[in-house]
Amino acid sequence: MEKLSPPDRAENGPFDVSEIGLLAPYLDFGSLRVSPQPEVAIKADVEDSTKRIVSITLETAGHRIQLQAFAASKVDGLWAAAMGAIEEGVKAQGGLADQIQGALGPELRVQTTVTENGQKMLRESRFIGVDGPKWFLRGVLTGPELYSEARYLSLVALFRSVAVSRGELPLPPGDLLPITLPVGNE
C-alpha cells in the first residue's frame, strides 16, 4: 500500500531520528524521541499482563496524544490498512468512525459510548498517522476540545515534534517498535 504522510514530513515531522541531529534536546524512549516541553507531561503506558511499555502518552491542558511506532517496509505504508482495521473495530463495538482529511492527511474521527459516573456519553477521539521511512507512527488524540481547530492543530504540532528510531532489529511490518524509559529516569 502507498505510504501516507504529509509532503513536508522530513522538514516538519514527525521525524526519523536520522533527521534531528545529535544536539537536539529529545528524551530517548527507545523507538520514540520526545522533545521536552514545560507544559507537556509524559507518561509511559504499561501493559498489565506483560509489564511491557506499549505506548507513550503526552498530556497538555487536559488533552492527550497516545503515541505508538511500528516497523514498516521501505516501500509499503501501514496507515491506510490500519485506518480500515480501526474503523471496522470501532463499528463492530457500536461506535462511529469516519475517515476525514486532517492536517496530516487522512485520519479517523471516532465516537464511542462510555459510561462516566453512571451516565452514558459520547467520547470523541481522533486517530492520526504518518508513514515514515521504515516506520509508521500513530497518535490517538483525546480531550474535551478536539472540535476546536486551534486545540487540534496544537496537538498535531506536538505529534509532529516526535522523532522515530526504527533501530536495527529485524521486525516484520506492523510489529510495535520497542519503547524503553530514558536512562536516569526511574
C-alpha positions in Angstrom: 0.0 0.0 0.0 1.0 3.6 -0.7 2.8 5.5 2.1 0.6 8.2 3.6 2.5 11.2 5.0 2.4 14.9 4.6 4.7 16.2 1.8 6.7 18.3 4.3 7.3 15.4 6.8 11.1 15.4 6.6 11.1 19.2 7.3 8.3 19.5 9.8 7.9 16.0 11.3 7.3 13.6 12.6 10.9 12.9 12.1 13.1 10.0 11.5 15.8 10.0 14.2 18.4 10.5 11.4 16.8 13.9 10.6 17.1 15.5 14.0 20.9 15.5 14.7 22.7 14.7 17.8 22.4 18.0 19.6 18.6 18.2 19.5 17.1 18.1 23.0 15.0 14.9 23.0 14.0 12.4 25.7 15.0 8.9 24.4 12.3 6.3 24.8 14.0 3.8 22.5 11.9 3.9 19.4 10.3 7.3 20.3 12.2 10.6 20.9 10.1 13.3 22.5 11.1 16.9 22.7 10.6 18.0 26.3 8.2 20.9 26.7 7.3 22.6 30.1 3.6 22.4 29.6 3.6 18.7 28.5 3.5 15.7 30.9 4.9 12.4 29.5 3.6 9.1 30.7 4.6 5.5 29.8 1.7 3.2 29.3 2.4 -0.3 30.6 0.6 -3.5 29.5 -0.6 -5.2 32.7 0.0 -8.8 31.7 3.5 -8.4 30.3 4.7 -5.2 32.1 5.9 -4.1 28.7 5.7 -0.4 27.7 3.2 -0.3 24.8 2.8 3.5 24.3 3.9 6.9 25.4 1.2 9.5 26.3 1.8 13.2 26.1 -0.7 15.3 28.1 -1.3 19.0 27.9 -4.2 21.2 29.0 -6.5 18.2 29.6 -5.8 16.7 26.2 -3.8 13.6 25.4 -1.8 12.0 22.5 -1.1 8.4 22.8 1.9 7.5 20.6 3.0 4.2 19.1 5.6 3.5 16.4 5.5 0.3 14.3 8.0 -1.4 12.0 7.3 -0.9 8.3 8.9 -1.7 5.0 10.8 0.9 2.9 8.1 0.7 0.2 4.7 0.0 1.7 2.8 2.1 4.2 0.7 0.8 7.1 -1.6 3.8 7.8 -4.3 3.1 5.1 -4.7 -0.5 6.3 -4.6 0.5 10.0 -7.4 3.1 9.4 -9.5 0.4 7.9 -8.9 -2.0 10.7 -9.6 0.6 13.4 -12.8 1.7 11.6 -14.1 -1.9 11.5 -13.2 -2.5 15.1 -14.9 0.7 16.3 -18.1 0.0 14.3 -18.2 -3.7 15.5 -18.3 -2.3 19.0 -21.2 0.1 18.2 -19.1 3.2 17.7 -18.9 5.7 14.8 -15.8 6.1 12.7 -15.4 8.5 9.8 -12.4 9.0 7.6 -11.7 12.7 7.2 -9.0 14.9 5.8 -6.9 16.3 8.6 -3.8 18.5 9.0 -1.5 15.5 8.1 -3.8 13.8 5.5 -6.4 11.1 6.1 -7.4 10.4 9.7 -10.2 8.8 11.6 -12.7 10.7 13.7 -14.2 8.2 16.2 -17.1 8.4 18.6 -17.6 5.7 21.2 -20.1 5.4 24.1 -18.5 5.5 27.5 -20.0 5.4 31.0 -18.9 8.0 33.4 -20.5 8.5 36.9 -23.3 6.2 35.8 -24.1 8.2 32.7 -23.6 7.1 29.1 -21.9 9.7 26.9 -20.2 10.0 23.6 -16.5 10.4 23.6 -14.7 11.6 20.6 -11.1 10.8 19.6 -9.0 11.2 16.5 -6.6 8.7 15.1 -3.7 10.3 13.1 -0.9 8.5 11.4 2.2 9.0 9.3 4.1 6.5 7.3 7.8 7.3 7.6 10.9 5.6 6.2 10.7 2.0 7.5 8.3 3.0 10.3 4.7 4.1 11.0 3.8 6.5 13.8 0.2 6.5 15.1 -1.3 9.0 17.5 -4.7 8.9 19.3 -5.9 12.3 20.3 -8.4 12.7 23.1 -9.7 15.5 25.2 -12.7 17.8 25.6 -11.9 20.3 22.9 -10.9 18.2 19.8 -13.6 20.2 17.9 -11.5 23.4 18.4 -9.3 23.9 15.4 -6.7 25.7 17.5 -6.6 22.9 20.0 -6.4 20.2 17.3 -3.6 22.0 15.5 -1.6 22.4 18.7 -1.9 18.6 19.3 -0.8 17.9 15.7 2.2 20.2 16.2 3.1 18.2 19.3 2.7 14.9 17.3 5.0 16.4 14.5 7.7 17.2 17.1 8.3 13.5 17.8 11.1 11.5 16.2 11.1 7.8 15.5 14.1 5.5 15.7 13.4 2.3 13.7 16.5 0.7 15.1 18.3 -2.3 13.6 16.0 -5.1 15.0 14.7 -7.2 12.1 11.0 -6.8 12.9 8.1 -7.6 10.5 5.9 -4.7 9.3 3.2 -4.0 11.9 5.3 -5.0 14.9 5.4 -2.4 17.7 8.8 -0.9 18.0 10.3 -1.3 21.5 9.8 1.5 24.0 12.1 2.0 26.9 12.4 4.5 29.7 15.1 7.2 29.4 18.3 6.4 31.3 18.3 8.1 34.6 14.5 8.3 34.9 13.3 5.6 37.3 
